Amino acid sequence: MTGGLALASGLAAGQLRILAGLYLAAGWLGTGLKPRHWAWAALGGCLAAGLGAVWGPWAAAAAESAALAGTLAYALGGRLRLCLFLAFLYEAGAAQWEFLLSAGLGILTGSAAFVDPGTPQSLAGVWLTRLCLAAWAAGEGWARRRRDGGSPAAGSGGEIASPPAARRGMALVSALAVLGLIATITLSEQTALPLKGDRLDTWVILSMVLLFAVLFYRANRQREMEAEIAALKEERAQSLEREFQTLRKTYSDNAKLYHDWRNHLQTLHSQLERGEAQEALRYCRELCGPLEEAARRVWTGDGTVDYLINSKIALAEQKGLAVKVNIEYPPNTNIRHRDLTSILGNLLDNAIEGGEAAGGELRFLRLTLRRINDMLVIKVENGCGRAPLRVQGQWRTAKADPNLHGWGLQSVSAAAQRYDGVLRTAYSRGVFQAVVTLSYRPLRPEGPEDRPS
C-alpha cells in the first residue's frame, strides 16, 4: 500500500474515530461540547495520524487516547482520570473490533490480506469499524433530539445527562466487550485464516482486560449512584422542610389577616359614624396594602405552586432583585406537587443566591412557565456577580458547606427525568439560565384530594 494512501486513510479514519468517540463520551458524561472542543479533538486526530504513519498503529491509538481524554477533561473542567479510563476503553475496544471485522472478512473471502496491515484490503475492517462508530454516534444524537423534543439546547454551557441514555450506552459497551471476548476466543480455534498464535494471545488478553475494565467501571458507577441517591434524599428532605416552613408562615399570616378583619370593619364603621371620612379613607388605604400584595400573586390554579412561587418572589424582592414572572401553567396534569416543588424551589433558590451577589442591572430574576403542546417548559434566569465556577462538569455555588455543592441541580434533574424531561444550563454575559422541559399528560378535572402528591 502506498504511503500517501495509508496517510490519507489514517488521517480520515482517525478523525472519524476520535470525533465519534468524543460525541459518545460527552453524552455519557453529560457535558456540552463547544466548537473549540471539536477543534482540539480534530487537531489531536491529525497528530495521531502523523505519529501512526511514523511509528505504527499503536502509537496512533495512544495519541488518540491522550487527545480524546484531554478534550473530555477540558470540556468537563476536570475528572482527568475518568476521561483517561474512558478514552482507553474506547480506543482499545475500537482496535479490537477492527481486528475482528478484518479477520471476519478474511475468513469470508479466504484471503489473509485483510489482516495484513501492509495491504489495501486491511483498510476494509478499519473503515467498517469507523462507519459503525459513526452510525452509533448518529443514533445517540437522534435519541437525544427525540428526548429533548427536537429543541436545541438552552446553551452549550452544560447539560445534566440522562441516566437512561448513559445506562443504554454502557449496556451496549458491556455487550460488545462480552461479544469481543467470545469472538476472539472463537477466532483462535478456526483454521481457515492463518493467524500467529502470539497475535491471537495478545487479543485474547486485551479482550479480558476490556471486559474486566467495563465490570470495574459499572461497579464503581453503581457505588457513586448509591452515594448520589443518599445525598439527593437528604437534599429533598431539607428542601421540603424549607417549603413547609414557608407555607406555614403564609397560612399563619393569612389567618391573622382574616382574624383582624372584623376589628378593622368596626374601626371603619366608627369613623364613618363620626363623620371622619378622611380618616376612614386613610385607614382603607393602609388596609389595601396586604390586599394589593395578595392581588399581585401569580395564580396557577395549583395552591402549592402558587404559595411556593409567591414566597420566592417575596424573598427576591426583599433582597432587592427585580422580578419578572410569566406563567402559563396547564391545569390537571400528572405532574406531582413534590416534583414541581423540588424543581421550582431549587431553581429559584439558586437564582436568588446568584442575583443577590450581582450588581446594577444584573440584580434580576426572571421566571417563565410555558406549555408547548404536551410539554411544560420552566425557565429561570438571573444575573451573576461573577462567572459561576464549574468543577468536574458540575456548577458550584457559594455555599460554605462543600457537601451541598451541585445537589440542587441534581435533584432538579432527577425530578425532570420522571417525566422524560431534561435540565439544561448555560451562562453567557453575566446571565445564568436554567431550562427544564417536562412531558405531561392531561388528566380529568378532579378535586385537590385526588391530585397526585
Summary of the structure (lengths in Angstrom):
residues: 453
radius of gyration: 29.8
end to end distance: 68.2
largest distance: 115.4
contacts: 1413
relative contact order: 0.09
helix: 68%
strand: 11%
